[in-house]
């Protein structure tokens, strides 16, 4: 079970995604609009996963993602949207997004995407630790 936060400018979408995540065995610790106040609240909650829709953000959307990644470097971030294109996916990945959730929500796809991202993330952490242990052990 992951501690999850949902950030979306649409309350109905927040509720639907929260239900999908809760039904999938995750603990939704908070939800919010994508505002400075909402981001500050999510940082205090320290979720393991944030699902965020940047559609209603005015200005630098990737700056919001960068701020979240800076403030919560160990948190897995999923972008949520009703429309992803190749450039949007590439840009999201360059700014630290680990996955993408497409609206309308398909429960199975959402949960599988999250599971796969978590497995990949944990594998990367293990590889870094193993690499560091090898480096430290050879000194």
N, C-alpha and C positions, 0 to 999 in steps of 0.2 A: 504494500500500500504506500503510495506517494502522497505527500502533502502538496496540494495543488492550489494555485491561484488562477482565477479567470479574469481577464481584463478585456472589456469590449464596450463600445459606446452604446450598444443595443441591449437593453435589459432582458429582452426575450431570448436573445442569443446567449447571454451569460447564463440565464436559467436553464436553457436546454443543454448547453455544454456541461454545466455543473451537474445536471441530472445524469448525463451520459457517464461522466467521470465517477460520480458516486455509485451508480449502478455497477460500474466496472471495478469497484472495490477501492477506489481512491478516496482520500479525505480532502474535500474542498475546504480550505482554511479561510478563503476570502474571495470576494469578487469586487470589481470596481470598474468605473470608467477609466479611460486612459488619460489621466491628468497628472500633474505634478503631485497633487495630494494622493491620488490613487497609487502612484508609483511609490511614494514614501511609505504608504500603508503596507504595500506588498513587501517592501524591503524589511519592515519591522516583523512581518509574519514569517519571513525566511522560508518560503516554499521550496520544495525540491524541483517543482515544475511550474512554469508559468505559461499559460495559453493566452496570447495577446493578439487582438485584431487592431491593426494600425490604421484602418480605413478612415476613421473619423478624426485622426490626428492632423492638425493643421501644421504646416511647416515641415521640419526635418524628421520624417518618420524613422529613418535609420538612426538618428541621434537618440531617439527614445529607446530603441533597441540597444544601442551602445551604452546608454546610462544604466539600463537594467543589467546588462552583462558586466559592467564595471562594479555596480553595487552588490550584485549577487553572482559572483564568478562561478560558483559550483552549481547554480541552478540551470536546469535544462529549459530552454525557451523554445516554444512552438509558436509559429505564426499562424493565425487563423484568418481566413478570407473566403469570400464567395467566388473569387477569381484570382488565380495565380497564373502568371506567365513565366516563361523561361528566365527573363531578366529579373523578375521579382524574386524568384527562387534563388537565383545566383546571388543577388544582392543580399537577400536574407541570410544565406549561408556565409557570405563574406563577413557579415556583422554578427555572427554567432548563433543564428537560429539552427536548432538541431532537428526540426521537423516542421511539417505543415499540415494543417487541418482544414479541410474544405467544407464550406457551408453549402447546402444543408448537411447536417451531421449524419454520418453513417456510423452507428455505434461500434460495429465490429472494426471498421477501418480506423476509427479514432483510437481505440484501445490497442490494436495491433501496431499502429504507428508509434504510439507511446512506448509500448513494450520493446519494440525494436530499437528505438532511440536510447532507451535506458540500458539495454544489453550492450549496445555499441559504446555508450559513454563509460560504463563500468569496465568494459574491455580495454578502452583507451587508458583509463586510470591505472588498471593493473599493469599494462605495458609500460607506462611511465614509471611506476613504482619498481618494477622489475629492472628496468633500465637504470634507474637511480641506484638500486641495490648493487648491480653489477659494477657501476662506476665507483661507488663508495667502497666496495669490497676489493677493488683492484689497486687502491691507494696504498 
